[in-house]
Amino acid sequence: MKLIRYISIFTIALILLTAAPAQAQKRGVMNLPNYNHSKYHFGFILALNQMHFTVQMNEGFQRVTYDSLQSPDIFADSLHLLNVESKPTIGFTVGIVGNLKLGKYFDLRLIPSLAFGERSLDYYMAAFDDGQLSFVQINKSVTSAHIDIPLHVRYRSKRVHNFGAYVLGGAKYVLDLAATRTQKKEDDNETLVKLRKHDIAAEIGAGFEFYNAWFKLGIEVKMSYGLFNLLQDEDNIYTGGIASLKSKVWQISFTFE
């Protein structure tokens, strides 16, 4: 997972870079000294995401035989599904931040966002055609355009001059605007993997805050795990072997408040 490696390297570097300045800043000017006393504040986020799936297969799925009607875009008399793997890609997210102060160190945050991304499913199959065995790999891309409505409770550390840190947890509602599609593409008659439109996801994350003269910059890493099975069951080889297909998203965000 390239994004996860980048996040880990970035986080370690950020801790090392901010440890010394946090001590030196005690002798400097404190930016936005009354910022955390405000009941409300607002901002926006720009983020990179990495969407992928958690795939759970049906028991005994490799013993099921699929005919040509259940695999219309593969030329074979019959097929057996051997495995399914999910591969993530990088997408992006934009959103608006609304923050309500609950206590000295606790906040309630609502961050309606629009997230774009693409996930792919690799299907590995054994195909039989005129008695001849061959192995086939088919890739199915699933494009998503999400409206995310996350609600988080955030615990902030004590501010150290112009630096702070926090952890958060919560849930989000997800509406996938790209989930409703016809079964086949008109141009090439390709069978599509269709997803359900609605999901609920649990989220956890952590981040750092830097108080500048005019705004507060936040850098946050967050993981989201979908609770619902998103796969629309169709009578074909691409859905028959999968028990559940759940969303999993990593995101690194830059917030400006």
N, C-alpha and C positions, 0 to 999 in steps of 0.2 A: 504494500500500500504506500505509494509514493507520498500522498498527502499526509498520511500519518507520520512518516519519517520526517518530512519537512516540518510538521507541527512540533515533533519532539525536539528536533535540532533547534528550531526557532525559540521554543520555550526555554530550553537550557541556556541558550545564548542571551535571551532576554533577562533571565535571572542574574546571570553573571554581569551583564552590562548595567543593571539597575542597582545592584547591591552597593557598590561604592558610591554612585551618585546620590543614593538615598541618604547616606550619612553626610555627604558634602552639602546637600541642599539645606540642612538645618541652619546653615549660616547665611543662606540666600533669602530671596523674597518668596513668600508663600503666595502662589497664584490662587485666585478664586477662594479666599479664606472662608466665606460663608456658604459655599456651594452645597455642602451636605446638610445644612440647616433648612433648606428649602423643602416644602411639602411636595411639590411637583416639579418635574423637569422633563424636557423632551429632547429628541435628537433623531438621528438616522443611522443605519448600518449599511456597510458594504462588506460582502463576505464571499469566500470561496467554499463550495461544498463538494463532497464526494458521496454520491448516492450509490448504494448497492443493495442487494437482496440477501436475506437469510433464507436458504432453501431447505425445506424438510421434505424428504421423499417418502412415498408410500411404502409400506412393508411389502416385499416381494415384487417391486415394480419391474425388475429385470426379467421376470418370467412372463410378463404380459406381451402378447403378440398384437401388433397393429397392422391393419391392411392398408391398401393403397388409398382408400377413401378417407382414412384417418391421418394420412400423411400426403396431402395433395401436391405439395411442392417438392416431393422426393420421388424419383422414378425407381420403384422397387415393388416386388410382390408382397413382401411382409417385412416388418422391422421389429427390433427389440431396443428399448431404451436402456442404455448402459449407465449414464450419469448425466447430471446437470450441474453446471457451475455458473456462478454469478461473477461478473467482472465490472468494477466501477469505473466511472470517468469523472472528470472535473467539471463542475458547473458553477453557477454564481447566484447570489441572493442579494436582494435589496429590500430594505424595510424601514419602518418608522418605530422609534423607541418612545414609549410612555412609561415614566417611572413615578411611583407613589411611595413616599417614605412611610414605613410602618413603625419604625423605632430607631434607636440610635445607630444600630448596625444592620437593620433589616429593611429591605425594599420589596415592593411588588411591581413586577415589570410585565407590560404587555407590548409585544413586538410584532404587529402584523407585517408579513413579508411576502414577497413574490420570489419563488425559487425556481430556477431552470436547471435541468440536468438530464443525463441519459445513462441508462443502465443496459447491460447486455447479458444475455443468457446463452451459454454454450451447451448445446445438446450433443452428446456422444451416443451413436447408435450403431447397431449391427443390422445391415441390410441384406436381404436375400432376394436375388433376381435370377430367375431361371436356374435355381439351385446353387448359384454362386454367392459366396459370402464376401461382403466388403464392409469396411468400417467407414462411417460417415460422421462428419462434424458439421453442425448447422449453428450459425450464430443468429440470434434474434435480438434486435435492438429495441429498447423500450424508452421512448422519450417522455419526459414528465415536465409539466409546468404547474407548480404547486402554489396555492394560496395557503400560507401557514399562519396560524393564529396561536402563538405560544403565550402561556402565562407562567411566569417564574417567580419563585421566592428566592431572594438573593441575600446572602450574608456577607457583609463587607468587613474587612479588617480595619483596625484603627489606622487612620491616615498618618503616613510618615512624610510630613512636609508636602511635596507635590507628587507623592506616589502612594498607591494603595493596591490591594488585591481582594479577590472575592471568590466565592463558590456559589453555585446556584443549582436549583432543581425544580422540576415542574412537568407540565404536559403541554401538548399542542394539538390542535385540530388541523387536519390536512385535507384540502380539497384539490384533487388532481384534475386540472382543466383539460388535460390531454388524454384522459382515461377512456372517454366515450368515443369509440371508433368502430368502423365497420370491420368485419372479419377479414376481408381480403382487400389488398390494394388493387385499385382498378388497373394500374399500369402493368403489373407483372404477376397478378394473381397470387401473391405471396400470403401465406397464412400468418396472421399477427397474433402475438401474445397480448391479451386484453387484461387490463387491471380495473379494479373497482375504484370508484371516485373518492370514497371517504375513508379516512383513517384517523386513529388517535395514537399519539406517540408519547412515550416517557422520555424526558430529557435531563441530562446532568452536564455540568460544565464548570469551568474556572477561567479566571482572567486577571489582567492587570489594568490599572488605571493611572493615567498621567495627567495631572492638572496643568494646563497651559494658561497663558494670560487671558485668552478669550473663550476657550472651550476645554472640555475634558475628553481625552482620547482613551478609548478602551480597546484592549486586544484580548479576545476571548476564544477559547477552544471548547466545543460542545459536541456531545454525542446524542443522537436521537434514535430510539428503537421503537418501531411500529408494533402495535398490539393486535392488529387485525390481519387476517389472511386477505391479501389483495388480489389473488389470482381468480379470474373468472373461468370457471370450469367449462371447457368445450370438449366435444367428443373427438379429440385428436391426440397425437403423440406428444404435443407440447404441453399439455395440461394433465394428461391421464396419469403420469407417474408422480406428480407433485402433490404432496399433502397440504403444504402451506408455503406461501411466498410472502415474507414480511420485509418491510422496509427498514434499512439501517443507513443512517446519514452521519458523516463527520463534517463539521463546519468550523472554519476559522473566520472570525468576524472582527471588523474594525468599526467601532462605534464612535460617533461624534455627538457629544451632548453639551 
